[in-house]
Amino acid sequence: MTRSGKGKELRFVTANTARIERAVWGKHWWLSEPDLTGTRLLTLVRVTMRPGTGHRFHYHPSREEIIYVVDGVAEQWVDREQRRLKAGECAFIPATVVHAIFNSSKKPMTFLAILSPAKARGPFLVDCYDEEPWRSLRRPRRIATASAKASASPPEPWRRRKHAKSAKTAKKQS
């Protein structure tokens, strides 16, 4: 069954049907994932990262990833190699390879993350920014972390929220 509750996957995803999450580093629009579109092979998320923030070193045990910069400049790490990616440029990250992305500019940066497969056993990602060599490789400047949030924050690096349309519908029903 899908988010619509009707058992039909979406073929077109709009601002009203995308699943939105707010991470400590910015807003995520989940545009294709199994529960939304029924995909088995591709996950697509659009992220707008605030200036001075980043998604610190982590890896995906069972997924490959492409990062495509839409707007701004990304400081992209793949293993121990760092590159500045501008709009229209991308990085390919094989499964199990440690990587990170930062916005060290003073303007928001938007990128697409495409991961495959959409469904896999094990965790979606594994954080390793507190382990060597990643801990010493790049010291965060003003990089937000989940632990910097109030103690009421969940252990995930982001908080899930239902789309505003779903929340309004729930209010009308009560």
N, C-alpha and C positions, 0 to 999 in steps of 0.2 A: 504494500500500500504506500502511497506517496503523501506528501504534505497536504494535498487537497482533500485527502480522506476518501477519495473516490476510486483509488486504485489506478488512476491514469497519470502517466508521467507527462511532464511539461515538455513541449517541443520548442516553445518560445519563452524566454525568461526576461521579465521586465523589472523595472525598479520596484514594482509592487509585489513581485513574486520571488525575487532573490532573497536568500537568507542572509541576514546582516548580523555581524559580530563586531564588537568593539574590543580591540586588543589595546594593551597599554601603549603600543607604538602607532596605532591608527585603526581605521575602519576597514573591515573586510566585507565584500559582497561576494557570497558564494553563488556562482552563476551556473555551475554544473556539478552535481554530486549525486550519488545513488538515490537518496531520498527525494531529491528534487526532480531530476530528469530521468532517473532509471539507468543512468550510465553504469557500466561495469569497468570501462577502460580509462576514462578521462575525468579528472577533477579540474575545475577552473575557478580561480578566485582572483578578484581584483582587489588590490590593497592600496589605500592611500596612507602613506607613512608621514607622520608629523616630522618637522625639522628636529634634528638632534636626537632622534630615536633610532631603534633598530631591533631586528629579530636576531638575537645573539646565536652563537654557534650551536648547531643541532644537525641531525641527520634523519633521513627517512629509511628505515630498515628494508622496506620492500617496494619503494617507489622511486622512479626517476622523476626529475623535475626540470622544467624550463622556466627561467625568470626572464620576462620580457618587459623592458622599461617603456612605459607609455609617455610619461612626462617627468621632467626633472633629471637628477643625476643620482645614481645608486652607487654606493661603495659595496661591491659584491665580492665575497670571498668564496672560493671553491677550493677546498683543502687548505693549503697554506698560501695559495696564490690570490692576490687581490687585484681587482681592476675597477676602474670607474666606468660605469655604463651610462650612456646618454640615451635619450628617447630614440627608439627604433633599434636598440641593441639588446642582445640577450646572452644568457649563460645557460649551459647545459650541465646538470648535476646528476651523475649516476647514483643509483641506489647505494646506500651505506656511506656515501662520501659526505664528510662534514662540510657545512657551509653556513654562511651568515650574510645578512644584508643590512646595511645602515644607510640612513639619510643624514650625512654630515653637513648638508647645506642649510640655508636659512629659509628655504621654501619647501612646501609639501612635495613629495615624490610619489608617483603612482606607477604600479607595476602589475602585471598579470603573472600568476603562478599557475602553471599547468603541470599536473602530476598524473602519473600513470603507473600501475592501474589504480582505478578509483577504489576498488575493494581489495584488501589484502589482509592476511593474518598479522597479528601483532599490533604494536602501537603505530599511530599515524606518524609521530615524530619522537625523537629522543633528544633531550637537551644534553649538551656536554660542555657548556661554556665555563663550568667550574673545574674542568679537568685540564691537565696539561696535554699538549702545548697551547690549547685554545685559550686558557685563562690568561696567559702572558702574551699571546699573539697580538691582540688588540684590546687595549683597555678602554672601556666605555667612557665617553665624555659625559654626556647628559643622557645616557641611554636608559630608557624606562625599563623596569622589570616588574614581573608580577609581585615579587616580594616587596617592592617599593609601594605597592598599593596598601590600602587599609587591611588590617588583619582579617577582615570579613571576606576578602577576595578569595575565590576558589583557587585550587592548586593549579589549574590550567593557566597558560599565559594569556588567555582571553576569557571574557565573559560572554556566554551565549545569550542572545535575546531574540525573541520572535519578532518578525517584521511588524512594523507599526500598524499595518492594516489588520493583521491577526489580533493585535491587542485591542484595537477599536471594536472589532467584531465581538470579542469576548466581553467587553464592557456593555455592549448593546444587549447581549444575551443574558446578563445578570440583572 
